[in-house]
Amino acid sequence: MFSLKKQLLNFRLKKSLKLLEDEIRETPKVIGSLGILWDGLMPLDEVLIKDLATSLQIPFKNISIIMVGVTEAIQQTASFEILHLNTKDLGWLGKLPDSTHHFTHSNWDLIINFFDSKNPLLSFISAESKGKLRLGFAKTDLRLNDLIFHLPSQEKNLFVDEAVRYIKIIITT
């Protein structure tokens, strides 16, 4: 049963990546909204996200996070909403659950793919999401990101520093 779901997810991922490759995106002039896809196997660092949002002047209410690989439901922190997903949440035909609709259908100024493995579910959610600028790590599928960092995901502070630096350069040119 699970392998069929996985095969369908991989098929849908290939199709979404092809559409993403062909998509023409407009570079944002201001970063006002932030969508983050986070690998649930890594502890979520809320301080890091707050530092990133503060540095880019993004209101916390305009931040949404999906964590994949954990089993909790939607969690509201003091600052932003976190949706927890697992592969068991996928529909039979690889359909994402309705709870992801807000994330995948919002027009994000910035999407951060904070995962450093080729996780099909994280990659699929990212490919299905609408973002003007995408950034992530080199170990993922390179088609997902416009700005790629060759850093280990454990170097979170360096990631934030470099992301802020390059994003500011991109939006001012």
Secondary structure as UniProt FT lines:
FT   HELIX           2..22
FT   STRAND          34..39
FT   TURN            40..41
FT   HELIX           46..56
FT   HELIX           60..62
FT   STRAND          63..68
FT   STRAND          75..76
FT   STRAND          81..85
FT   HELIX           87..89
FT   TURN            92..93
FT   HELIX           98..100
FT   HELIX           101..105
FT   STRAND          107..114
FT   HELIX           120..128
FT   STRAND          130..137
FT   TURN            138..139
FT   HELIX           142..144
FT   STRAND          147..149
FT   TURN            153..154
FT   HELIX           156..172
//
